[in-house]
């Protein structure tokens, strides 16, 4: 597979602001996912923080990946602490999310064209494989290895489904989003029109 051009990943002008923003986004989406999971079995399981981290890894230079991992992990842990006691936190799940997001970002960088990542049906298929099939299966396998044996198969299935649904929901949006989209709303007429 030949790529017409390689995208140069550059460091953003204000990396600290970007990392804080990613941490806040991870906090909000983790809180949303956890609240949905507390509702019960009426809804399909969703887990968005890994997808957010995957898109952030994909869009940023490799030297920012440790900061992105820390910021998104702190956001997820903070959201978990608002609903659950600190004793119930499991940091190995956070490590699995980081491994899964990094794997997905590397696969997406290898499989998709950098300029227009979702330009045809083949790219969408590669997106599904690189973000919603291989990384969730890897994460589910790692989770299955540390889960208690009595619930391991059910936990594997829930993990894979929640990660795959989250990836299919947010990764395409994250890949297609351009930062200049937000600049349009500095014009009050466009902001009012959008709202």
For each residue, the residues with C-beta under 8 A, 3 or more apart:
1:
2:
3: 6 113 114
4: 113 115
5: 114 115
6: 3 114
7: 114 115
8:
9: 59 60 61 62
10: 61
11: 15 60 61 63 64
12: 15 18 60 64
13:
14: 17 18
15: 11 12 18 19 64 67
16: 19 20
17: 14 20 21
18: 12 14 15 21 22 60 64
19: 15 16 22 23 64 67 68 70 71
20: 16 17 23 24 71
21: 17 18 24 25
22: 18 19 25 26 52 56 68 71 72 75
23: 19 20 26 27 71 72 74 75 78
24: 20 21 27 28 75
25: 21 22 28 29 52 75
26: 22 23 29 30 49 52 53 71 72 73 74 75 76 79
27: 23 24 30 31 75 76 78 79
28: 24 25 31 32 75 79
29: 25 26 32 33 48 49 52 170
30: 26 27 33 34 48 49 75 76 79 80
31: 27 28 34 35 79 82 83
32: 28 29 35 36 46 48
33: 29 30 36 37 46 47 48 49 162 166
34: 30 31 37 38 79 80 83 84
35: 31 32 38 39 83
36: 32 33 39 43 45 46
37: 33 34 45 46
38: 34 35 83
39: 35 36 42 43
40: 43
41:
42: 39
43: 36 39 40 46
44: 161 162 165
45: 36 37 158 161 162 165
46: 32 33 36 37 43 162 165 166 169
47: 33 50 51 162 163 165 166
48: 29 30 32 33 51 52 166 169 170
49: 26 29 30 33 52 53 72 75 76 97 166
50: 47 53 54 97 100 101 104 135 139 163 166 167
51: 47 48 54 55 101 131 163 166 167 169 170 171 174
52: 22 25 26 29 48 49 55 56 72 170 174
53: 26 49 50 56 57 68 69 72 97 98 101
54: 50 51 57 58 100 101 102 104 105 108 131 135 167 171 174
55: 51 52 58 59 105 170 171 174 175
56: 22 52 53 59 60 68 72 101 174
57: 53 54 60 65 68 101 102 104 105
58: 54 55 104 105 108 109 174 175
59: 9 55 56 174
60: 9 11 12 18 56 57 64 65 68
61: 9 10 11 64
62: 9 65
63: 11 66
64: 11 12 15 18 19 60 61 67 68
65: 57 60 62 68 69 102
66: 63 69 70
67: 15 19 64 70 71
68: 19 22 53 56 57 60 64 65 71 72
69: 53 65 66 72 73 98 101 102
70: 19 66 67 73 74
71: 19 20 22 23 26 67 68 74 75
72: 22 23 26 49 52 53 56 68 69 75 76 101
73: 26 69 70 76 77 94 97 98
74: 23 26 70 71 77 78
75: 22 23 24 25 26 27 28 30 49 71 72 78 79
76: 26 27 30 49 72 73 79 80 94 97
77: 73 74 80 81 89 94
78: 23 27 74 75 81 82
79: 26 27 28 30 31 34 75 76 82 83
80: 30 34 76 77 83 84 89
81: 77 78 84 86 89
82: 31 78 79
83: 31 34 35 38 79 80
84: 34 80 81 88 89
85: 88
86: 81 89
87:
88: 84 85
89: 77 80 81 84 86
90: 93 94
91: 94 95
92: 95 96 146
93: 90 96 97 143
94: 73 76 77 90 91 97 98
95: 91 92 98 99
96: 92 93 99 100 139 142 143
97: 49 50 53 73 76 93 94 100 101 139
98: 53 69 73 94 95 101 102
99: 95 96 102 103 138 139 142
100: 50 54 96 97 103 104 135 136 138 139 142 163
101: 50 51 53 54 56 57 69 72 97 98 104 105 135
102: 54 57 65 69 98 99 105 106
103: 99 100 106 107 134 135 138
104: 50 54 57 58 100 101 107 108 130 131 134 135 167 171
105: 54 55 57 58 101 102 108 109
106: 102 103 109 110
107: 103 104 110 111 129 130 131 134 135
108: 54 58 104 105 111 112 117 127 130 131 171 175
109: 58 105 106 112 114
110: 106 107 130
111: 107 108 126 127 129 130
112: 108 109 117 118 123 126 127 130 175
113: 3 4 116 117 119 123
114: 3 5 6 7 109 117
115: 4 5 7
116: 113 119
117: 108 112 113 114 123 127 175 176
118: 112 123 124 127 172 175 176
119: 113 116 123
120: 123 124
121: 124 125
122: 125 126
123: 112 113 117 118 119 120 126 127
124: 118 120 121 127 128 172
125: 121 122 128 129
126: 111 112 122 123 129 130
127: 108 111 112 117 118 123 124 130 131 132 171 172 175
128: 124 125 131 132 133 168
129: 107 111 125 126 132 133 134
130: 104 107 108 110 111 112 126 127 133 134 135
131: 51 54 104 107 108 127 128 135 167 168 171
132: 127 128 129 135 136 163 164 167 168 171
133: 128 129 130 136 137 164
134: 103 104 107 129 130 137 138
135: 50 54 100 101 103 104 107 130 131 132 138 139 163 167
136: 100 132 133 139 140 159 160 161 163 164 167
137: 133 134 140 141 160
138: 99 100 103 134 135 141 142
139: 50 96 97 99 100 135 136 142 143 159 160 163
140: 136 137 143 144 156 157 159 160 163
141: 137 138 144 145 156
142: 96 99 100 138 139 145 146
143: 93 96 139 140 146 147 155 156 159
144: 140 141 147 152 153 155 156 159
145: 141 142
146: 92 142 143
147: 143 144 151 152 155 156
148: 151 152
149: 152
150:
151: 147 148 154 155
152: 144 147 148 149 155 156
153: 144 156 157
154: 151 157 158
155: 143 144 147 151 152 158 159
156: 140 141 143 144 147 152 153 159 160
157: 140 153 154 160 161
158: 45 154 155 161 162
159: 136 139 140 143 144 155 156 162 163
160: 136 137 139 140 156 157 163 164
161: 44 45 136 157 158 164 165
162: 33 44 45 46 47 158 159 165 166
163: 47 50 51 100 132 135 136 139 140 159 160 166 167
164: 132 133 136 160 161 167 168
165: 44 45 46 47 161 162 168 169
166: 33 46 47 48 49 50 51 162 163 169 170
167: 50 51 54 104 131 132 135 136 163 164 170 171
168: 128 131 132 164 165 171 172
169: 46 48 51 165 166 173
170: 29 48 51 52 55 166 167 173 174
171: 51 54 55 104 108 127 131 132 167 168 174 175
172: 118 124 127 168 175 176
173: 169 170 176 177
174: 51 52 54 55 56 58 59 170 171 177
175: 55 58 108 112 117 118 127 171 172
176: 117 118 172 173
177: 173 174 181
178: 181
179: 182 183
180: 183 184
181: 177 178 184
182: 179 185
183: 179 180 186
184: 180 181 187 190
185: 182 190 191 194
186: 183 191
187: 184 190 191
188: 191 192
189: 192 193
190: 184 185 187 193 194
191: 185 186 187 188 194 195
192: 188 189 195
193: 189 190
194: 185 190 191
195: 191 192
